Amino acid sequence: MTASLLLTRRIVQLLLGLFLYGIAIALMVQAGIGLSPWDVLAQGVSIKSGIAFGLVTNLIGVVVLAFWIPIRQRPGLGTVLNVLLVGPSAQLGLWLIPPITELWAQVLVFIAGLLLLAVATGLYIGPKLGPGPRDGLMTGVHARTGWPIWAVRTGIEVTVLIIGWLLGGNVGVGTLAFALLVGPLCSITLPFFAIRLPRDAATSAHLEGELEGTAEQSAGLQDERDAVRFDVRDGILLESDAAARGRMADHADSPLVGRRQPDAAPPAPKPARTSRASRLIAAHWLDDRLTGRAHHSRA
């Protein structure tokens, strides 16, 4: 595949993934049994302000993107398109899909939305054209502060979840289901839709840098196939077990993080110590003085 065709495929897959991501959000909104933290915030702001949910999603994306400035992150093509397209596609989905009132139908629609979201996540992350604005905020704060990315992500998501809930956003069993299931589901879709770029780069290094931006999309995860476990949230690939072991090796000299990990290889056996001749003679001499017995060496 030529460089131009590969780039076209990446952009088309990105656009399809972002469109389906918005439709997946609409399905979960209309299911009415709970949303992801950022969607709870968008719904709460929409309820209080009267602004359409899709437009609020866009506005929140713009505000979050503004926080990239102090953490010195440059958005990629996928970042900008995420801000522009997810909101309109979610609003289109809300227009096409009626609210669900029967519990069994709510559960089925939510499951459909979650499954579609996992597919959409794999589609829009696969082209490697930059993370979404919320994703880049988390990885950017992690890069600038050194705080664990899981702690940064949890802190931000808990904050927006509480604010959205106070504003009237829908927090329910679906919120918990999203938190527990989105990672395992995306661990299936991400390798399937990942586009392997050739080692000699499909485009020039300068153009590739402009397309991807500077925000880290795959924090600690260089190759999806090497991951033992994925932890994915809104486009963030957290480090695999293999990457975690490599990171621990880099800090082996640290008194805080240099301790041996449970999954680390067993330490190499230390060579047996051999007694020096001078020490053996001194021991015999001391034994003679203490016991009054003479040592007789044997041939």
C-alpha positions in Angstrom: 0.0 0.0 0.0 1.4 3.4 -1.0 1.9 6.2 1.5 -1.0 8.2 0.2 -3.4 5.3 0.3 -2.4 4.4 3.8 -2.9 7.9 5.0 -6.3 8.0 3.3 -7.3 4.7 5.0 -6.2 6.1 8.4 -8.3 9.3 8.0 -11.3 7.4 6.8 -11.1 5.0 9.7 -10.7 7.9 12.1 -13.8 9.6 10.8 -15.8 6.4 10.9 -14.7 5.7 14.5 -15.6 9.2 15.7 -19.0 9.1 14.1 -19.8 5.7 15.6 -18.5 6.9 19.0 -21.1 9.7 19.0 -23.9 7.2 18.1 -22.7 4.9 20.9 -23.0 7.8 23.4 -26.5 8.5 22.1 -27.5 4.9 22.6 -26.3 5.0 26.2 -28.0 8.3 26.9 -31.3 7.1 25.6 -31.0 3.9 27.6 -31.2 6.0 30.7 -29.4 3.7 33.2 -26.1 5.6 33.6 -23.3 7.2 31.5 -19.6 7.6 31.5 -18.2 10.4 33.7 -17.6 12.9 30.9 -21.1 12.2 29.4 -22.6 12.7 32.9 -21.0 16.1 33.0 -22.2 17.0 29.4 -25.7 15.8 30.3 -25.7 17.8 33.5 -24.6 21.0 31.8 -27.1 20.5 29.1 -29.9 20.1 31.6 -29.0 23.2 33.5 -28.2 25.4 30.5 -30.8 24.2 28.0 -28.0 23.8 25.4 -28.2 20.7 23.2 -26.2 17.7 24.5 -24.1 17.5 21.3 -23.1 21.1 21.4 -22.2 20.8 25.1 -20.0 17.9 24.3 -18.2 20.1 21.7 -17.9 23.0 24.1 -16.5 20.8 26.9 -14.0 19.4 24.4 -12.9 22.9 23.5 -12.5 23.9 27.2 -10.5 20.7 27.9 -8.3 21.4 24.8 -7.5 24.8 26.2 -6.0 23.1 29.3 -3.4 21.6 26.9 -1.7 25.0 26.6 -0.2 25.1 30.1 0.9 21.4 29.9 2.5 22.1 26.5 0.7 19.6 24.4 0.0 20.1 20.7 -3.2 18.5 19.3 -3.1 16.1 16.4 -5.5 15.7 13.6 -7.5 13.2 15.5 -7.7 15.5 18.5 -9.2 18.4 16.5 -11.7 16.1 14.6 -12.7 14.6 18.0 -13.7 18.0 19.3 -15.6 18.8 16.1 -17.4 15.5 15.2 -18.3 13.5 18.3 -20.9 16.1 19.5 -22.8 16.4 16.2 -22.9 12.6 15.7 -24.1 12.2 19.3 -26.8 14.8 18.6 -27.8 13.0 15.4 -28.1 9.8 17.4 -30.3 11.4 20.0 -32.6 12.7 17.2 -32.8 9.2 15.6 -33.1 7.0 18.7 -36.1 7.6 21.0 -35.8 7.4 24.8 -36.2 3.9 26.2 -38.5 3.3 29.1 -38.8 -0.5 29.5 -36.1 -1.9 31.8 -35.2 -4.9 29.6 -35.0 -2.6 26.5 -32.9 -0.1 28.5 -30.4 -2.9 29.3 -30.2 -4.1 25.7 -29.8 -0.6 24.3 -27.1 0.2 26.8 -25.2 -3.0 26.0 -25.5 -2.2 22.3 -24.1 1.3 23.0 -21.2 -0.1 25.0 -20.3 -2.6 22.4 -20.5 0.0 19.6 -18.3 2.3 21.7 -15.7 -0.4 22.1 -15.6 -0.8 18.3 -15.6 2.9 17.7 -12.7 3.3 20.2 -10.6 0.7 18.3 -11.4 2.4 15.0 -10.4 5.9 16.0 -7.3 4.9 18.1 -6.1 2.5 15.4 -4.9 5.2 12.9 -2.6 6.7 15.6 -3.5 10.3 14.6 -3.6 11.7 18.1 -5.8 11.2 21.3 -9.0 13.0 22.1 -8.9 16.2 24.2 -9.8 14.5 27.5 -7.2 11.8 26.8 -4.4 14.2 26.0 -5.2 16.2 29.2 -4.7 13.1 31.3 -1.5 11.9 29.6 -0.2 15.5 29.5 -0.6 16.0 33.2 1.0 12.6 33.8 4.0 13.7 31.6 4.4 17.0 33.3 3.9 16.0 36.9 5.1 12.4 37.0 2.0 11.3 38.8 0.8 7.8 37.8 -1.6 8.1 34.9 -4.2 5.9 36.6 -4.2 8.4 39.5 -4.5 11.4 37.2 -7.3 9.7 35.2 -9.2 8.7 38.3 -8.9 12.1 39.9 -10.2 13.9 36.8 -13.0 11.4 36.1 -14.2 11.4 39.7 -14.3 15.2 39.7 -16.3 15.5 36.5 -18.6 12.7 37.6 -19.4 14.5 40.8 -20.0 17.8 39.1 -22.1 16.2 36.4 -24.2 14.3 39.0 -24.8 17.5 41.0 -25.9 19.2 37.8 -28.5 16.4 37.2 -26.5 14.0 35.0 -27.6 10.4 35.0 -25.4 8.3 37.3 -26.5 4.7 37.6 -25.7 1.1 37.1 -24.6 1.9 33.6 -21.9 4.1 34.9 -20.4 1.2 36.9 -20.8 -1.2 34.0 -19.0 1.3 31.8 -16.1 1.5 34.2 -15.8 -2.3 34.6 -16.4 -3.4 31.0 -15.0 -0.8 28.6 -11.4 -1.9 29.2 -11.9 -5.6 28.5 -14.1 -4.9 25.5 -11.5 -2.5 24.0 -8.8 -5.1 24.5 -10.5 -7.1 21.8 -11.2 -4.2 19.4 -7.9 -2.3 19.6 -5.6 -5.0 18.2 -8.2 -5.8 15.5 -8.4 -2.2 14.2 -4.8 -1.1 14.9 -3.1 0.1 11.7 0.6 -1.1 11.6 2.7 1.7 10.2 5.8 0.6 8.2 9.1 1.2 10.0 10.2 3.6 7.3 7.1 5.7 8.1 4.1 6.0 5.8 4.6 9.8 5.5 7.5 12.1 6.1 8.6 12.5 9.8 7.5 16.1 9.8 4.1 15.4 8.4 3.6 12.4 10.7 4.4 14.7 13.7 1.9 17.2 12.6 -0.8 14.6 12.2 -0.2 12.9 15.5 0.6 16.0 17.7 2.6 15.7 20.8 0.1 14.3 23.3 0.9 10.6 24.1 -1.9 8.3 22.9 -0.3 5.0 24.0 1.2 5.7 27.4 3.8 3.0 28.0 2.3 0.7 25.3 4.4 0.5 22.2 2.9 -2.5 20.6 -0.6 -3.7 21.3 0.3 -7.3 20.6 2.8 -7.3 23.5 0.2 -6.3 26.1 -0.9 -8.9 28.6 -3.7 -6.6 29.7 -5.3 -3.4 28.4 -6.8 -0.7 30.5 -8.6 1.7 28.1 -10.7 4.7 28.8 -11.8 7.1 26.1 -8.8 6.5 23.9 -6.1 6.1 26.5 -4.0 3.0 26.3 -2.5 2.5 29.7 0.8 0.6 30.0 0.9 -3.2 29.6 2.4 -5.6 32.1 5.5 -5.8 29.9 5.9 -2.1 29.8 5.4 -1.8 33.6 8.3 -4.3 34.1 10.5 -2.3 31.8 9.6 0.9 33.7 10.5 -0.7 37.0 13.9 -1.8 35.5 14.6 1.9 34.6 14.1 2.8 38.3 16.0 -0.1 39.7 18.3 2.2 41.7 15.5 4.1 43.4 14.9 3.1 47.1 11.2 3.7 46.6 10.4 1.8 43.5 13.3 -0.6 43.2 11.7 -3.4 45.1 11.2 -6.7 43.3 7.8 -7.1 41.7 5.6 -10.2 42.1 5.8 -11.0 38.4 9.5 -10.3 38.0 11.9 -13.1 37.1 13.6 -14.9 40.1 16.9 -13.4 41.0 20.0 -15.2 39.6 21.7 -17.5 42.2 24.7 -16.0 43.8 28.0 -17.9 43.2 29.1 -19.9 46.2 31.8 -18.2 48.3 35.2 -19.9 48.5 37.2 -19.5 51.7 40.5 -17.8 51.2 43.6 -19.8 52.4 44.6 -17.1 54.8 41.2 -17.2 56.5 41.4 -21.0 56.8 44.9 -20.9 58.4 43.8 -18.2 60.9 40.7 -20.3 61.9 42.9 -23.3 62.6 45.3 -21.2 64.6 42.4 -19.8 66.7 41.0 -23.2 67.2 44.4 -24.5 68.5 44.6 -21.6 71.0 41.1 -22.1 72.3 40.9 -25.9 72.5 44.5 -26.9 73.0 44.2 -29.4 70.2 46.3 -29.4 67.2 44.9 -29.7 63.7 46.5 -32.2 61.4 45.9 -31.7 57.7 45.1 -34.7 55.6 46.5 -35.3 52.2 
